[in-house]
Each structure stands twice: as C-alpha cells, then as structure tokens.
C-alpha cells in the first residue's frame, strides 16, 4: 500500500472544500485535471506515434484498474486500432 504524504486534517479540509462546490463545478475540476495530465503526457511524448500515445494514456490513467492479463489484451487492442488520433 502506498504511504500518504498528506496530513489527515489537510485531506479532511480539502474534501470539505471540494464537496462545498456544485456537482457541475466538481465535474469541471475533474475534466480540467484530466486534460492537464493528458497534455503533460502528450508534451512529454511529442515524437511518439498515435499508437504509443493511446497505449501510454490508457496505462497511466486506467491500467491500474485491470488485472495484468486484461490490461495486456486492452493494450494489444489499442495497438491494432488504425486511423484514430490520441
């Protein structure tokens, strides 16, 4: 299990501040965070092929949600997708 570097009181305070926002504001915050993370990956991999980008974005954002065999099948399928842009 990963050790936390945030104090419990800080986590509680952050959660209260976040939950005080409307659902729409929280959704927009999440969308903004996703787009920022995706932009950082794309900037870091500016010379990568669209296939490499698809695989990397999937692995970094969703790879931890699947067991190894399923993750490998999805990654193989992403490599087979032709003509899509990341």
N, C-alpha and C positions, 0 to 999 in steps of 0.2 A: 504494500500500500504506500502511496506517495505521501510524504510528510508535507504538511501545510506550512506556509511561511507567513500566513495572515493570522493575526490575533483574533480570537473568538469574538471579542467585543467589536472589533472592526467589521467582521463578517456580518454580525447582527445589525450593526448600524447601516452598512451598505444595503443589506436586504430590505430594511425598513424604508430607506430612501428610494430604492428601486420599486418596491411594492406601492409606494405612495403615488407613483406615476399611473397614468391611464394604461389600459391594455394596448392601445394604439401606440403610445409613447414607448412602451417596453418592446413592442414588436419592431418599431423603427430603430431602437437602440440595437437590438439583435441583428437586424439587417445591416446596419452600419458596421457593426463589429465583423460580421461575415465578409462584407465587401472589402473592408480594410485588410483582413487576414488574407483574402484571396488576392488582393492587389500586391501584397508583400510577396506572396509565393510567385506570382507572375513576374514581378520585377526581379526576383532572385533567379528565376529560370527563363530569362528573356530569350535565350538561344535554344530552348527546349522545343521539341516537336509537340504538336497538339496532343498526340498520344501520351507522351511523357507528362504533359500538364494534367490531362484527365486522371491519369494514374496517381500522380502526386497529390492533387487536390482531394481525390477520393480517400487516399490513405491517411492524409493529415486530418481531414475533417470527420471521416466516418469509419476508417479502418478499425478502430478500437471497439466498434460495436458488433463486430463479426468474429466468429471463430476463424482460425487460420485457413482451413480448407475453403470456407465460404468466401473469405477475403481474397484468396488466390484465384478462385473462379471468377469473382467480380472483376478483379484486375485483368485477368486474361480476356474477359469480355470487353472491357474498356479498350484494350489494345486492338480488338477486332472491329470496333466501330469506325467506319470510314466516313470522311467528309464533314464530321462535326467539328465545331470550334470549341475550345475550352472556355 
